[in-house]
Amino acid sequence: DRLREARDFDLAISLLKRLEKRAPDRLVQLRFASAQVRVEQSASEPDMTQREKQRRLARADLQKMLAGQVSSDIAPEAKLLMAQIDLQLAQSQLAQVLPLVKQPPNPQSILHCTQ
């Protein structure tokens, strides 16, 4: 938590990965924590490609976690976080595509031209 608060995301992820190997009994909690760190990291990432990469890695951590322990106490929270990540990824894709789509004329602008 302190590393996350200090925004030292890379060190936090590295530590969590090492702990996964040393404490397999806490794998569910560690993967959830890893996903949380990646989501926070993505929020502060200025580069869109890196932001999406971190979100996809967070989603992968959550999928692994849920595949192994669906009945875990933190499963509902993990599912909510995964839904939020999916929403962020969809919004990002939409932001990339919308400028490319030709928009129909605004009905208000047509009315002003005829008056």
N, C-alpha and C positions, 0 to 999 in steps of 0.2 A: 504493500500500500504506500509506503514512504517513497519508493522509487517512482510509482505512478504519480504521486503528488508532486514530486520533484521534476516530473515530465522526462525522466530518464527511461524512455520506453524500451530502447534497445537492450539496456542492461536488465530491465524487468523481464522482458521476454526470454532473454538468455538464462536468467536465474530460474524462471518457471520451467523451461525446457529441461534444465539439469535436475530440478526437483521431480519432474515426471519420471525420470529414470531411477531416482533414488527412493521415491515414495509412491510406488504404484497403487497403494491403497487410497491415495488422495488424488488419483488421476482425474476424477470428475471435477473436483473443486479447482484443480490446477488448470485444466483446459478452459473452464469457465473464466477463471481469472485472466488467462492468456487472451481470451476473446475480448474481455473488457478492456484490457490494456490496448489491444489493437484498435478497438473502436475509438478509444480516447486518442490514440496516436493519429488515426485517420482524421479526426476532427481538427487537429492542429496542423495537418499536412497541407501546404500550399499547392503542391503539384497534384493535379487531378488523377494522373496515372498511379502515383504512389498511394493516394487516398483510396482509390478503388482496390488496389492490391491489398492494402491493410484490411479493408472491409471483407474482401474475399477470404483472406487468411483467417479472420475472426469467424466468419461463417463456417469455414472448414473445421476450425476447432470446436465450434458448437455442434456441428453435425457428428463429429467423432464422439463427442461427449454424450450426445443424446442416443447415438447408436449403441453405446455400451451401457448406459444407465438411464433408461427412460423413466424409471420410477424414483429417481433421485429427488430429494427435497428441492433442489434448485432447478429442476427440469422446467417448471412453468416460467421461471425468470429467464432461463436460457432460451426458451421458445419465444418469449417476448423480445429478447435482445436480437434473436435471429430475424424476427419479423421487422424490427426497426432497421436492421442492416439491409434486408431485402428492399425496404422502402427507400433507403438512402441510395442504394445501387440503382433502383428504378428511376429515381429523381435525377440522378447523374446521367443516366442514359437518355432520359427525356430532354435534359438540358443540352445534350450533344445533338440530338436529332431535330428538335423544334426549329432551330435556326435554318435548317435545310428544307423544311416543309414550306411550300408556298401557301400562305394564308389567304382565305377568301376575303374579298373586300368587306370592310366594316359596313353594315347596313346604315349606320348613322352618316357615314361619309357619302354614301349614295344619295341619301335624302337631302343633304346640304347642296349637292351638285345640281339637283333638279329644281331647287327653289330659287 
